[in-house]
């Protein structure tokens, strides 16, 4: 049986056509930088705060958290290359260094120098790569269930190879999108250990039904190499706050504990009863945690500044 959808052109989500009811639509902008046509949401005033989502998601992942953070920060929340409404000009923007380079171009275009970066899952790894590559010099990085370390054992080799094989198969993204009915997406999300409301499930289903988005997520997984980042992490100069959900079934909490043990300047905080998408389950809690972490970082910074002695 021939399935016609497998031969249909891959059409990316279009903000005007598909985004009328997208969360925080009033804050959305489309702009070109680093070869990427970016969808980025801008809101609030204050110190610049960069929000980076994880693989397979989009800036919608911060639909409830971003407005809360905008009460104190200038929030910059892009869709990563190949995700959501953002394009990808090729595989070079899907690797960890390539994605960091493209984001650095976006920040230059916006004239923004983030004082704080909040990254979820793979977005936390991008945050660290940006700092390690001297593209940004924030005062604080907050990792929400951050995916810094490679999968252990055979998985560290099998999963990227599998993603690459699927990425190179032109029919794979179309098939995944065709099979991503709402029930299948709901099961996928539940498998992360999180429970999202109906609107949250609908938004992910809309993304997963788009072959271009699926292609972007597969490309990111196929070109993702965390071994180099894991080796470089001890060089991270910016204080790192690790917020970890105890029920995360995607990035195990022990991974954050291991990172914390290696980085003396890091701070670990564990949350009970939430999963991998904890910031979507409890945005108020995460806003309070981020505000507290920022305030503490400012107090430490003030204490560390050399006193000026009057002549």
N, C-alpha and C positions, 0 to 999 in steps of 0.2 A: 504494500500500500504506500503510495507516494503522498507525503504530507506537503501541501503547497506552501505552508508557512515557512518551511525549511529553506525555501528558495527566494523568499521575499527579501527586499532590500532592508538592511539594518538602519533604522531611522532613530536618531537620538531624541530624547524628550526635548520639547521646545517650550520655553517659558511662557510664550504668548498663547500657544495652542493648548498646552497641557498643565500649565501652572496657575490657572486662575484661582483655584482654591488651595494653593500650596501654603503651608504654614509660614507666617510672617512675610507674606507676599509683598507687603508695602516696603519692606526693607531690601528687596531683591534688586540686584544690578547685574548686567552682563557687560563684561569688558575683556579686552585682549591684553595678554601679557605672557611673555615667555613662550609664545607659540600656542598657547591655550586660550580658548574662548571660555572665560570663567563665569560661573554663576556664583555670586558672593552676596551675602546679606550683611548690611551695615546698619548698626543701631546704637544709640546711646552716646553719651559724652563722658570724657575722663581718660585715664590711662588706657592706651590701646591693649586690647585683649584678643588674642588669636585663638579661635576655636577650630579644632581639627577632628573630623569624624573618622570612624574606622572603615575597614574594607567592606564593600557591599552596601554601605549606608550613604548618606548625603548630609548636608547641613540641616536637613529636617530632623535629624537625631537630636538636635538642640532646640526643638520647637518651643518647649516650655522653659528650658533653662536659660536660653539666650536673652529673652526679655527681662528675666530677673537680674542677670548679670549686667544688662544695659542700664540698670539704675545707678551703677557706679563706674562702669567702664565704657569705652568705645569698642563695641564688639565687632569683630571681623570674622565671619563664618563662611568660608568657601565650600563648594562642592569640589572634592579632589579631582584631578584629571581623570577623565573617563567615567566619572560617577555623576549621577543625577543629571543636571543640565549643563555640566562642564564637558568640554571636548577633550580629546587627547590626540596630539599630532603623531603619536607613534610610541613604540615600546620604550624609548628613552625617557619618557616622562612617567613611566609606570614603575621603574626601579626606585628604591629608597633614596639614593643620591639624586636621581633625576627628578623625582617629585619634590624634594627639598629645593632643588635649583629652580624649578618652575614656580614654587611658592615664593621664593626670594624675589623673583621678577614681579610677581603680583604685589608683594609688599612695597617694592620700589615704586611701582605704578601708583599705588594708593598713597605713597608718602608716609607709610606707617612703620614705626619701629616698636613692635610689641614689648610691653613691660612684663606681661604675663602670657603664658601659652597654656591652654588646656587641651589635652589630646586624649581621645578615647581609643583604646585598643591599638590598632596600627597607627592611628593619629598621634599617639604618644611617642611612637618610634620616630615618626617624621619630625616631631617637635625636637627630640634629642639630636637628630641628624642636622637639623637647621642650626642648632647652637654649636655643635661640634665642627661644622663646616664654616663657622664664623659668619653665617648669613644673618643671624640675629644675636642680640645680647640681652635677653630678658632678665628680670630680677627673680622670676619664679617660673618653674614648669610644674604643672599639675597633671599627673597621669591617672586617668580613670580606667581601671582594669587594663593597664598598659601592656602591650604585646612587645616586649623588648627582646626576649630570648627566643632562639629557634626551638621548634618542637624537639623533644628528646628522641633518641634512638633512631629506628628506621624511618619514622615519620618525618624527620628533618630532611630526608632525601626523597622519600616517596611523594609527599604532598606537593612540594613545588614542581616536581616532574609531572605529576598528574595534572596539576593546574596548567602547566605549559602545554601538555598534550591536548587538553580541552581547548585552550586558547588558540592553538594552531589549527584546530578543526573548525572550519567556517560554519558548520551546522550546529556546533555545541551551544553557543549562546542562544540561537533561535529555539533549540529544543528545550533548554532550561526555561526560557521565557514562556514558551507555550505550555509547559507543564506546571508553571508556578501559579496554580489557582490559589484562592485565598486560604483554603484549608491547608494546603501544602506549606504556604508561607507561615501560617500560624504555628504549625508543627515545628518548622525550622526555628522560629523565634523562641518557642517554648523550650527547645533543646539547648538554648543558651543559659537557661536557668532563670530567665526573666518572664514576667507576666505583663504584657502591654494591654492598654485599652483598645477598643475596637478601632478607633481612629489611627492609633499607632500601627496596628496590623494592616489597615487599608493602605497606609502610606508606603510601607515596605512592599506590599503586594503590587502597588503601582510601579515601583522601581523594578522589582524582580520580573515583571511582565514585559519590561523593555529590553530587547536583545542588546542594545548598545551599552546599557548600564551593566548587564551581566557580563558582556565582553570586557568592559573596563575593570570589573571586579576580578575576573579571571586573569586578566593581564597583570594586575597588581600582584596577585598571588604568585603568578608564574615568574615574575621578575624580582620577587622579594627575597633579599638575602640579609638575614639578621645576624649572621656570624660576625661580620665586620663591625656592626654596631655594638654587639655584645663585647667585643674586644676593646672598643673605643670608649665605652661608657665610663670607665674610671677617670677619663679626661674631662668629663662634664663639669664645667665650672659653676653652672647655675644650680642653686638649691632645687632638689627634686622632691615633690610631694607625691607619694603613692597612695591613692585611694582605692581600696580593694573590697570587692563584694564577696562575702563568704560563699554564696551559692553560684558563683561564676563557673559555668561548665565549659567555657570556651578558652579562657586563659586562667589556668588554675592559680589560686591565691599564693601557693607556695613559690611560684615564679617571682612574685613581687617581694616575698620574704627573702629570697635569694639575692635579688637586686639590692634590697635595702642593706643586707649584710655586707655587700661589696662596696657600697657608697656611703661613707661616713656622714656626708652632708645631706643624705636623704632622710625623709620622714615617712613612716608607714602608718596608715590608719585603715582599720578593717571595719566593714559595715556588715551587720547581720541581715539575713532574710532577703537579700536582693541578689540579682544575677548579673550577667555580663552587660546588660543594658540598664544598669542601676540608675544612671542619670536621667533616663526616660521614665523610670518607675517612680523616682523620688526627686524631682527637680528642686523642690524647696530645700531639702536636706543638702543637696550638693551645692546650691547657691550659698547657703550658710557656711559650709565647709570651705568653699573657695574664698569667701569674704574673710573668714577667720585666718586662713593661711596667708592671704595677702597682707592683712593687718599685722600678723606676726612677722612676716618678711620685712615690712616697713620698719617695725620696731627694731629688728636686728640690724637693718641697714643703718638706721639712725645712730644706734649705739656704736657701730663699727666705724663711723666717720670720725676722722681726727678732729679733736676740739681745736677751735681757733682761739689763740691766746692773745689778748690785747697787749700792745706794746706798753 
